[in-house]
Each structure stands twice: as structure tokens, then as C-alpha cells.
Amino acid sequence: MTTGLTLADVLSALTGLHTDTATEYPISTVTIDSRNCEPGALFVALPGENADGHNFVAQAFAAGAIAAITDRPVDVDCTVISAENPQLPADWHPPLCIRVENSLRGLQKLATDWRARFSPQVIGITGSVGKTSTKELTALVLAQKFNVLKNVGNLNNEIGLPLTLLQLNESHEQVVLEMGMYDIGEIETLCRIARPHIGVVTNVGPSHLARLGSLERIAAAKQELVASLPADGIAILNIDDPLVMAMAAHTRARVFTYGLSPEADLWADQINSEGLEGVRFVLHHGDETIHVKVPLLGRHSVHTALRAAAVGLSQGLHWGEIVAGLQNRNAQLRLVAIPGPHDSIILDDTYNASPDSTIAALNLLHELTAPRKIAVLGYMAELGAYEEEGHRKVGCRAADTVDILIAVGRRAETVATEAIACGLDESRVHVMPSTQAALDFLQKITAAGDTILVKGSRSMAMETIVDGLTAAAGGEG
């Protein structure tokens, strides 16, 4: 299956050259990893500290790529066309190197031009916590009525979002895009490429505080989404977060609010977590009242459902369609419950961690019924000046929630120290120097019926603990 792109489209976008012969070469996929190349691929050679894509152009061509976007000469036998002087020999044939000033900007320019050819509704989603879950659930809701394209996995940045948009074709009616950022200006760039009509902001928290320095600067970076919306667009804002609601003054779009307050346009109450069976709540929109049970874990997931429902309402879906989407169990959510050894349950929330998301996960653990509750918590990165306070808050919440606390890594010791200070018996608190040490310890102590929460920052690779526990569970049969 091709992307819809042809080599002619690529040449036109990056060099301005129009050649009919290039239309004969469809692009099967666009990738930055030569290992993912296949016949007909377009390889984008990006510079990198550990692996410069320009060193892998030959491998890309050997795997079947018909073209590569580069920004410097490469020692490969191929036809070369420069954006500065776009000329092709009459007898040219793939493979082709298209040399531009900057290969990342070349990828973004190609995606911008390709996006402009189509007229789907584009939904941008940003925030400190909950972007991916909101993206997944929103796509499921919209899929009840529309053909939907969404980011896959973590393709949510200045590289991943263009790669997603290059999959766009005329059959797509809705595009749901998670938008991540590390600094001011990055979401504005993503919006110039994607041209969103609807913007959803989840919240503003201390993720990336080390890089941006203050919550206000984080809010300013997220605000770029709603500031980029057109006058006939819709900004969907969290009424429960003052920093998000302040964004209403910085958008031309119509503001639609959601949250747990009756002042919101869409709000929820009567929330009742049923543990691993999901959560019940009542939705209110104008004069409408809808009773819902969804297979999402924890009270905090109600905000996720509200965001997805708000987008569905904005696109004209009726409540039957919206609820069907919310109840779809195929959502690839970050926090999932999986079987562990000795009939235990693992709450796998290892993708990333912030104080807010970790406390939300601990709240879910608190809501569950289990003979013994174990939390395995790693260090939370990029908190800057909030690092000690954030880790202390998590430790104190853990003291009220868990029977056993395992802090992984020296930088997570603050969690353990604060948990003891807040009343958790010292004998129940364990600091492990590594994920392997934590796994070894868990394999010794895990008993029937235990519920084990595993969470930490991406850099901690906490998924290795989950993998080890699930492998042990599989070996029990």
C-alpha cells in the first residue's frame, strides 16, 4: 500500500521541479530509519549525535528506497538533484538523492505541502499529562462516523508529526494529532504544518520544568496550539486548570470548556471507580444527561473521556456514537492491567511519569481491592526546581496507598524518605539501585493476589521490570 505520494510530489515540494517521469515512482513509505526501508521508500537522512542518517543512505537504497532527502554529500552511487540548482539528466533513474539545505526542514516542507492538498478536520491535542490517552480515545470516538488518521505511538514531535501527515490521503476525514514539545515555538511549528481546526489542551504541569523554567512558560508553549486556531475553529479547554483556562484570552477560536464543574460546557459528576472494571459517571451537556460506564482505569480518566466526547460533539456525533467510542476496549492506553506471576496483577504505566500522573496512578491503586498493594516507582525526570517537592508529594501519597513501596534508583530515594516521614513503616520501604535489582526483589516477594503498580520516567526503562514479571508469569504454565 502506497502513501499516495509520488517522487514527483517530493521533487515539486523540495526543489520546485516538475517532471512527469517522476510520477511513475510511487512512494511506499517515508522513514528516518534505514532499517524500515522497503521497495519504493523515501528515506530522510537526519543528523544525530549517535547515528547520522547520512551514514545509512547506502543501506536505505540497498533495501529498496528510491530516494533520500539529504543535506550534505553522501558517498553513494546515485543521481543527485540539488534544491539550489534543480536539474535532472534526461536519462535519470532511481535511486535519487535530493539535497536540501536542512533535511529536517525538508521533511517538514514536504509534509506541509502534502497536508495542504487535503481538507480533513485536524484535531491537535497537547498538555502535560494525558495527551496520548486523549488522542487514542478521541480517534475511537470519531471512528464511529469518520475515516480517521492519527499519530502512531509517540510520533508527536517535529519529526513524527510530519511523518504522520505524509500518510494522509483523500479518504481521511479526520486527523487526530498529539502534539508534544520541549521548548517554546515547537507547537507553533507543528501547527503551521498540520493546520489544526480544533485544539484540545489537557492540563499544565511540571513536565519539562527543568527545560522551560516555570509553569507559566510551559503554559505559553502549550498555548501556541489554541493561538494557531482559525476564527472558525474550536479551543477545547480544561475548566479545572486555571493555566489552561487563561488560554481562552489568546485564541480567535470559539472556546468550549470541559471538566468537573457545572460551569463547563460539558461536565461530569457522580464518578464511581469500579477498579479494573472501569469507571461510571454522569455526563452533562446543556439539558442532556448521559449515564456512562467506560473501560478506563481510575477517576482521572474521566477527564480523558470528557475531551474525547467534546471533540465528538464538535464534529456532530450523537451520544450513541460518542458513548460507543468511549466504550471501545481497543484503546491503546498507557496504563493497562496485565497478569503477573502467582496470579498477581501488574498495572503497567511505564511509558513516562510526572508527579501528577504518578499520584493519579497511586489513586487508582488506592481504589482497587487487593490483599497487598505494591508500588514500584522510578525517578521522575525534567522537573527542575520542582524535583524535590514533586518526589515528596508522590512519596506522601504512596504512604497512604501502598503496603510495599519500591523506589528504583538513587534519585528516587526522596520518594522513599518522604513515604516513611508520612507514616509508611520503614520495613515496607525498599530502595533498589536498578531496575534489575527491583525485578529480582519482586520475583522473591510477589504473592497471590498482589497488585503491582510500575511507573517511572522514560529514561528509567521501567518496562524491563514489567517484561520480567510477565515472562515469569508465562513460565508458570
ZISULGI-V93904 format. One record per run of one state. SS is the DSSP state (helix for helix, strand for strand, loop for the rest). FROM is the first residue (numbers start at 1). LEN is the number of residues. Records with the same first field share a line. If there is no record, write none. Layout:
BEGIN
SS->FROM-LEN ; FROM-LEN
END
This chain:
BEGIN
loop->1-5 ; 16-4 ; 25-1 ; 27-3 ; 32-2 ; 37-5 ; 45-8 ; 63-4 ; 71-8 ; 83-13 ; 100-3 ; 116-5 ; 127-4 ; 143-5 ; 151-9 ; 166-8 ; 179-7 ; 195-3 ; 202-7 ; 213-2 ; 228-6 ; 239-3 ; 251-3 ; 260-6 ; 274-1 ; 278-1 ; 286-2 ; 295-6 ; 315-4 ; 327-9 ; 340-1 ; 344-1 ; 350-5 ; 368-5 ; 379-5 ; 400-4 ; 409-1 ; 422-4 ; 433-2 ; 446-5 ; 456-2 ; 461-2 ; 475-3
strand->6-1 ; 26-1 ; 30-2 ; 42-3 ; 67-4 ; 79-4 ; 96-4 ; 121-6 ; 148-3 ; 174-5 ; 198-4 ; 234-5 ; 254-6 ; 266-8 ; 279-7 ; 288-7 ; 336-4 ; 345-5 ; 373-6 ; 404-5 ; 429-4 ; 451-5
helix->7-9 ; 20-5 ; 34-3 ; 53-10 ; 103-13 ; 131-12 ; 160-6 ; 186-9 ; 209-4 ; 215-13 ; 242-9 ; 275-3 ; 301-14 ; 319-8 ; 341-3 ; 355-13 ; 384-16 ; 410-12 ; 426-3 ; 435-11 ; 458-3 ; 463-12
END
